[in-house]
Amino acid sequence: MTVTVRYWAAIRAAAGVADEQVEAATLADLLTEIRSRHADSDRFSDVLDICSILVSEVPVGAREPADVTLADGDVVELLPPFAGG
């Protein structure tokens, strides 16, 4: 399945890109792939660990990533905690 990963705020800065295409059947596969792609970033993995994740606008929450299946065309959004005012 080809899905789009969208990075927001600090995870975007750590990745160095706003979005990218990833081939993955589950969220666990996707997380493994993007960790590999951005292994040269000092902060990527640490920021990823604290991100909220949405798959096609549905929060993943505490579900096990291996149990979250992805469909072709899904959009996975990675949202680190951020403050605003």
C-alpha positions in Angstrom: 0.0 0.0 0.0 1.3 3.5 -0.8 0.4 6.0 1.9 1.4 9.6 2.4 3.1 10.6 5.6 2.6 14.2 6.7 5.0 15.7 9.2 4.0 18.6 11.5 6.0 21.1 13.6 9.1 19.5 15.3 8.9 16.2 13.5 8.8 18.1 10.2 12.0 19.9 11.2 13.6 16.6 12.2 12.6 14.9 9.0 13.6 17.8 6.8 10.5 17.3 4.6 6.8 18.1 4.9 5.5 14.8 3.5 6.6 11.7 1.7 5.3 8.5 0.2 5.8 5.2 2.0 5.0 1.6 1.0 3.6 -0.1 4.1 0.8 -2.5 5.0 0.6 -1.6 8.7 1.4 1.3 10.9 4.2 -0.7 12.4 5.8 -1.2 9.0 5.5 2.5 8.2 7.1 3.5 11.5 10.0 1.1 10.9 10.5 2.5 7.4 10.4 6.2 8.3 12.8 5.6 11.3 15.2 4.0 8.8 14.8 6.8 6.2 15.6 9.5 8.9 18.2 7.6 10.9 20.7 10.3 10.2 18.6 12.9 12.1 19.6 13.3 15.7 16.0 14.1 16.8 13.7 12.2 14.5 13.3 9.0 16.6 12.9 10.9 19.9 10.2 13.2 18.4 8.4 10.4 16.7 8.1 8.6 20.0 5.9 11.4 21.4 3.8 12.1 18.3 0.1 11.6 18.1 -0.8 9.7 15.0 -3.8 10.0 12.8 -4.6 7.6 9.9 -6.9 9.3 7.4 -8.1 11.7 10.1 -8.8 9.0 12.7 -6.6 9.0 15.9 -4.7 5.8 16.5 -4.5 6.4 20.2 -3.2 3.5 22.2 -3.8 0.8 19.5 -0.8 -1.4 18.7 0.8 -0.2 15.5 1.0 -3.8 14.1 -2.8 -4.0 14.4 -3.4 -0.8 12.5 -3.8 -1.7 8.8 -3.2 0.8 6.1 -5.1 1.1 2.8 -3.7 2.4 -0.5 -4.0 6.2 -0.4 -4.3 6.6 3.4 -2.7 9.8 4.9 -0.8 9.3 8.1 -0.2 12.5 10.0 2.4 12.8 12.8 1.7 15.5 15.3 4.2 16.2 18.1 3.0 18.1 21.1 3.0 21.8 20.6 1.9 24.9 22.4 0.0 27.9 21.0 -1.7 30.9 22.2 
